[in-house]
């Protein structure tokens, strides 16, 4: 893989929440024209930059939905979508359902884990004899 493509992927992974993450910005950061960067990126990754960024943001949104109690609107903003509808569309493409439905399907185990992590679990201590 081209060094610039690998560097761009690193930048996208670390700065996915920047809503203005685009060809111009990445091209400047990597020291190439946006036209050249566009060709090199598509050749190296197999899809265009906008689609790649959308997929990364959808994946990051899935993590935020699973691991936090932020609202869908807040998750959309954190991962760099300007509008909730953009998140809805990208999420549907990636996971086959809207973010709200996905969050409602998250296993009970993750809810229990959140309760334990926030100290809201009133169950017996781990290892306690439950007879």
C-alpha positions, -999 to +999 in steps of 0.1 A: +000+000+000+012+035-009+027+054+021+003+083+015-027+060+015-015+044+048-009+078+063-044+090+051-060+059+067-042+067+100-054+103+098-090+092+091-090+067+120-077+094+144-097+124+131-130+108+120-149+133+142-137+163+122-167+171+100-146+187+073-125+156+067-122+156+029-099+154-001-087+190+002-077+187+039-060+153+035-043+162+003-028+193+020-018+173+051+000+148+029+015+173+005-002+163-027-030+177-049-065+165-042-068+150-077-036+129-073-046+119-038-081+109-050-066+086-076-040+071-053-065+065-025-091+048-047-063+026-063-050+017-029-083+011-010-107+002-037-133+028-028-134+066-029-125+087+001-160+099+009-173+063+011-143+052+032-149+080+057-186+072+059-178+036+067-152+045+093-177+069+109-205+042+109-181+018+126-171+044+152-208+052+157-215+016+164-188+016+191-202+048+207-237+034+206-226+002+223-203+017+249-220+050+259-255+064+267-251+093+244-282+102+223-281+093+186-278+130+178-248+133+201-232+102+186-237+116+151-219+148+161-190+130+179-182+108+148-183+138+124-217+136+108-233+171+104-268+156+105-284+126+121-299+116+087-263+112+074-256+088+103-289+070+097-281+064+060-245+053+067-256+030+096-283+014+075-258+006+048-233-008+072-255-027+097-289-031+080-309-011+106-311+024+119-289+033+150-319+035+173-330+000+164-294-013+167-290+002+202-323-014+212-309-048+201-277-045+221-275-076+244-284-072+280-248-081+289-236-047+278-262-030+299-251-050+329-215-041+322-224-004+321-242-007+354-212-023+370-188+003+355-209+032+367-214+017+402-251+013+398-250-025+403-265-036+436-258-073+431-235-094+453-198-089+451-180-111+426-171-144+442-197-141+469-215-172+480-250-169+466-268-197+486 
